[in-house]
Amino acid sequence: MNDVFRKYRNYLMLGVFIAATIIALIPLFGVLGYVLKNGLSALNMQFFVSLPKAMGLPGGGMANAIVGTLIMVLLASLIGIPMGILAAIYLTEYDRHSWLSTAVRFATDVLTGIPSIIVGIVIYTAVVLKMGNFSALAGGLALAIIMIPLIIRSTEEMLKLVSHSIREAGYALGISKGKTILRIVLPTAAKGIITGAMLAVARVAGETAPLLFTALGNQYWARSLNEPTASLPVQIFQYATSPYKEWHQLAWAGSLVLILMVIILNLAARFAFRSRSS
């Protein structure tokens, strides 16, 4: 009797878990399906190679916004990834328990939870106003600040997973601590670190609020990094809030492209993590 009761209770709980999983997936596939339905019809080659048309005119594309997004994400990666990895190495390998490492971890956790618009306001006050103009540099810096705490935490966790015996083996061979970290510890945790970095890149690729205060936007090609630069999130926001149907369709197409970029980065991160696990 007890075996029968346990069997049906197991089926009941299994059904609850499956139902919860399906309910959790409904919003995800609902959003993806809705964006796909509305964005696919406006997606064509012109979207990828043309500049935006004048207000209210049909046609045009978001070529400058796509390139601008890639430029600012690249700038953010060049700043945020090295700083985040170096900070994580310091916290894991050199200073695990001092007041400084505790303060850095606390600041990292706080930065992770701060709304991105706050970062945009800070960079606007500290950089944009002093430079006298909006720019891709300011936008990349704002995105880098959002990336750094994410990379610090993910890299720190990956380095902690490296067995201490591996480090001791390096020391036993007479290898210095710096070379042990560079040639043994980091290669061992490399795929996990790359996974965290790609997830951080995917996280900042869709940020809108900080770019409104830093890069602003541009209907044309930016001629340098020191001038207002278009980005997909900001362009989508501007088009979605406009009264023109043509711009609404382009906003859906831009949303689809942005989602595809994030999905590709997430799939690449998961593939790297799977390779690491195997």
C-alpha positions as CSV (number, residue, x, y, z in Angstrom):
1,M,0.0,0.0,0.0
2,N,2.8,2.4,0.9
3,D,4.6,1.5,-2.3
4,V,1.5,2.4,-4.3
5,F,1.1,5.7,-2.4
6,R,4.7,6.6,-3.0
7,K,4.4,5.7,-6.7
8,Y,1.3,8.0,-7.2
9,R,2.8,10.8,-5.2
10,N,5.9,10.6,-7.4
11,Y,3.7,10.8,-10.5
12,L,1.9,13.8,-8.9
13,M,5.0,15.7,-8.1
14,L,6.5,14.9,-11.6
15,G,3.3,16.3,-13.1
16,V,3.6,19.5,-11.0
17,F,7.2,20.0,-12.1
18,I,6.4,19.5,-15.8
19,A,3.4,21.9,-15.5
20,A,5.6,24.5,-13.8
21,T,8.3,24.1,-16.5
22,I,5.6,24.6,-19.3
23,I,4.2,27.6,-17.5
24,A,7.7,29.1,-17.2
25,L,8.3,28.5,-20.9
26,I,5.1,30.1,-22.1
27,P,6.2,33.7,-21.6
28,L,9.5,33.1,-23.3
29,F,8.1,31.4,-26.4
30,G,5.2,33.9,-26.4
31,V,7.6,36.9,-26.6
32,L,9.8,35.2,-29.2
33,G,6.8,34.2,-31.3
34,Y,5.2,37.6,-31.1
35,V,8.5,39.4,-32.1
36,L,9.1,36.8,-34.8
37,K,5.6,37.3,-36.2
38,N,5.8,41.1,-36.3
39,G,9.5,41.5,-37.2
40,L,10.0,38.9,-39.9
41,S,7.7,40.7,-42.4
42,A,9.8,43.9,-42.1
43,L,13.2,42.1,-42.2
44,N,14.9,42.4,-45.6
45,M,18.3,43.2,-47.0
46,Q,17.6,46.9,-47.1
47,F,17.2,46.8,-43.3
48,F,20.8,45.7,-42.9
49,V,22.5,48.0,-45.5
50,S,20.4,51.2,-45.5
51,L,20.2,54.3,-43.2
52,P,16.9,55.3,-41.6
53,K,14.6,57.3,-43.8
54,A,13.2,60.7,-43.0
55,M,10.4,60.9,-40.5
56,G,7.2,59.2,-41.8
57,L,8.7,57.9,-45.1
58,P,8.5,54.2,-45.8
59,G,11.6,52.1,-46.3
60,G,15.0,52.5,-44.8
61,G,16.9,50.4,-42.4
62,M,19.1,50.3,-39.3
63,A,22.5,49.7,-40.7
64,N,24.1,52.5,-38.6
65,A,22.4,51.2,-35.4
66,I,23.6,47.7,-36.0
67,V,27.2,48.8,-36.5
68,G,26.9,51.3,-33.6
69,T,25.8,48.5,-31.3
70,L,28.6,46.3,-32.3
71,I,31.1,49.1,-31.8
72,M,29.9,50.0,-28.3
73,V,29.7,46.4,-27.2
74,L,33.3,45.8,-28.6
75,L,34.5,48.9,-26.6
76,A,32.7,47.7,-23.5
77,S,34.3,44.2,-23.9
78,L,37.8,45.7,-24.4
79,I,37.4,47.6,-21.1
80,G,35.2,45.3,-19.0
81,I,36.5,41.8,-19.8
82,P,40.2,42.4,-18.9
83,M,39.3,44.4,-15.8
84,G,36.8,41.9,-14.6
85,I,39.1,38.9,-15.1
86,L,42.1,40.7,-13.4
87,A,39.9,41.7,-10.5
88,A,38.7,38.1,-10.2
89,I,42.2,36.8,-10.2
90,Y,43.2,39.1,-7.4
91,L,40.2,38.1,-5.3
92,T,40.7,34.4,-5.9
93,E,44.5,34.0,-6.0
94,Y,46.0,36.8,-4.0
95,D,43.5,38.2,-1.4
96,R,40.6,36.1,-0.5
97,H,39.8,37.2,3.1
98,S,41.1,40.7,3.7
99,W,38.9,43.8,4.2
100,L,39.7,45.0,0.7
101,S,38.5,41.8,-1.0
102,T,35.4,41.8,1.1
103,A,34.8,45.4,0.1
104,V,35.3,44.6,-3.6
105,R,32.9,41.7,-3.4
106,F,30.3,43.8,-1.7
107,A,30.7,46.6,-4.3
108,T,30.5,44.0,-7.0
109,D,27.2,42.7,-5.7
110,V,25.8,46.2,-5.3
111,L,26.8,47.2,-8.9
112,T,25.2,44.0,-10.2
113,G,21.9,45.1,-8.7
114,I,22.0,48.8,-9.6
115,P,19.6,49.9,-12.3
116,S,21.4,50.5,-15.6
117,I,19.9,54.0,-15.9
118,I,21.9,55.0,-12.8
119,V,25.1,54.0,-14.6
120,G,24.0,56.1,-17.6
121,I,23.4,59.2,-15.4
122,V,26.8,58.8,-13.7
123,I,28.6,58.6,-17.0
124,Y,26.6,61.5,-18.4
125,T,27.7,63.7,-15.5
126,A,31.3,62.5,-15.3
127,V,32.1,62.0,-19.0
128,V,29.6,63.4,-21.4
129,L,29.3,66.8,-19.8
130,K,33.1,67.1,-19.5
131,M,33.7,66.0,-23.1
132,G,30.9,68.4,-24.3
133,N,29.1,65.8,-26.5
134,F,27.6,62.4,-26.6
135,S,29.8,59.6,-28.0
136,A,30.3,55.9,-28.6
137,L,33.2,56.1,-26.1
138,A,30.8,57.2,-23.3
139,G,28.3,54.5,-24.3
140,G,31.0,51.8,-24.3
141,L,32.2,53.0,-20.9
142,A,28.7,52.8,-19.5
143,L,28.2,49.3,-20.8
144,A,31.7,48.3,-19.5
145,I,30.7,49.3,-16.0
146,I,27.6,47.1,-16.2
147,M,29.8,44.2,-17.5
148,I,32.6,44.4,-14.9
149,P,30.7,43.0,-11.9
150,L,29.1,40.3,-13.9
151,I,32.5,39.1,-15.2
152,I,34.1,39.4,-11.8
153,R,31.6,37.1,-10.2
154,S,31.5,34.5,-12.9
155,T,35.3,34.4,-13.3
156,E,35.8,34.2,-9.6
157,E,33.5,31.2,-9.4
158,M,35.2,29.5,-12.3
159,L,38.7,30.0,-10.7
160,K,37.4,28.6,-7.4
161,L,36.4,25.4,-9.2
162,V,40.1,24.8,-10.1
163,S,41.5,22.3,-7.6
164,H,44.1,23.6,-5.2
165,S,46.2,20.5,-5.9
166,I,46.7,21.8,-9.5
167,R,48.3,25.0,-8.1
168,E,50.4,23.0,-5.7
169,A,51.7,20.8,-8.5
170,G,52.9,24.0,-10.3
171,Y,54.6,25.3,-7.2
172,A,56.2,21.9,-6.6
173,L,57.8,22.2,-10.1
174,G,59.3,25.5,-9.1
175,I,56.9,27.6,-11.2
176,S,56.2,31.0,-9.7
177,K,52.8,31.9,-8.6
178,G,52.2,34.3,-11.5
179,K,53.2,31.8,-14.1
180,T,51.1,29.1,-12.4
181,I,48.1,31.3,-12.6
182,L,48.8,32.3,-16.2
183,R,49.8,28.9,-17.6
184,I,47.9,26.4,-15.4
185,V,44.9,28.0,-13.6
186,L,43.6,30.3,-16.3
187,P,43.8,27.6,-19.1
188,T,42.0,25.2,-16.8
189,A,39.1,27.6,-16.2
190,A,39.3,29.3,-19.6
191,K,36.1,27.9,-21.1
192,G,34.0,28.8,-18.0
193,I,35.5,32.3,-18.0
194,I,34.6,32.7,-21.7
195,T,31.1,31.5,-20.9
196,G,30.7,34.2,-18.3
197,A,32.2,36.9,-20.6
198,M,29.8,36.0,-23.4
199,L,26.8,36.1,-21.1
200,A,27.9,39.5,-19.9
201,V,28.2,40.7,-23.5
202,A,24.7,39.4,-24.2
203,R,23.4,41.2,-21.1
204,V,24.7,44.6,-22.1
205,A,23.9,44.3,-25.8
206,G,20.2,45.1,-25.2
207,E,20.7,48.0,-22.7
208,T,18.8,51.1,-23.7
209,A,18.7,53.4,-20.7
210,P,22.5,54.0,-20.3
211,L,22.9,54.7,-24.0
212,L,20.2,57.4,-24.0
213,F,22.4,59.4,-21.6
214,T,25.8,58.6,-23.2
215,A,25.6,57.8,-27.0
216,L,22.2,59.3,-27.5
217,G,21.7,58.3,-31.2
218,N,22.3,59.3,-34.7
219,Q,20.3,59.1,-38.0
220,Y,23.5,58.9,-40.0
221,W,26.8,57.2,-39.9
222,A,29.1,58.3,-37.0
223,R,32.4,59.5,-38.4
224,S,34.3,58.9,-35.2
225,L,34.0,57.4,-31.7
226,N,33.7,60.9,-30.3
227,E,30.3,61.8,-31.6
228,P,26.7,60.6,-31.1
229,T,26.3,57.1,-32.3
230,A,23.2,55.1,-33.2
231,S,22.4,51.8,-31.4
232,L,19.8,49.1,-31.9
233,P,18.1,49.5,-28.4
234,V,17.8,53.2,-28.6
235,Q,16.6,53.1,-32.3
236,I,14.0,50.5,-31.4
237,F,12.8,52.7,-28.5
238,Q,12.5,55.8,-30.7
239,Y,10.7,54.0,-33.5
240,A,8.4,52.1,-31.2
241,T,7.2,55.3,-29.5
242,S,6.7,57.2,-32.8
243,P,3.3,57.7,-34.4
244,Y,4.4,56.2,-37.8
245,K,3.4,52.7,-38.8
246,E,6.5,52.2,-41.0
247,W,8.7,52.9,-38.0
248,H,6.7,50.5,-35.8
249,Q,7.5,47.8,-38.4
250,L,11.2,48.7,-38.3
251,A,11.1,48.6,-34.5
252,W,9.8,45.0,-34.6
253,A,12.5,44.1,-37.1
254,G,15.2,45.7,-34.9
255,S,13.8,43.8,-31.9
256,L,14.1,40.5,-33.8
257,V,17.7,41.2,-34.8
258,L,18.6,42.2,-31.2
259,I,17.0,39.0,-29.9
260,L,18.8,36.9,-32.4
261,M,22.1,38.5,-31.4
262,V,21.4,37.7,-27.7
263,I,20.3,34.2,-28.5
264,I,23.4,33.5,-30.6
265,L,25.7,34.7,-27.7
266,N,23.8,32.7,-25.2
267,L,23.9,29.5,-27.3
268,A,27.7,30.1,-27.8
269,A,28.1,30.5,-24.1
270,R,26.1,27.3,-23.4
271,F,28.1,25.4,-26.0
272,A,31.4,26.5,-24.4
273,F,30.1,25.5,-21.0
274,R,29.0,22.1,-22.3
275,S,32.4,21.6,-23.9
276,R,34.0,22.5,-20.6
277,S,31.9,20.0,-18.7
278,S,32.8,17.2,-21.1
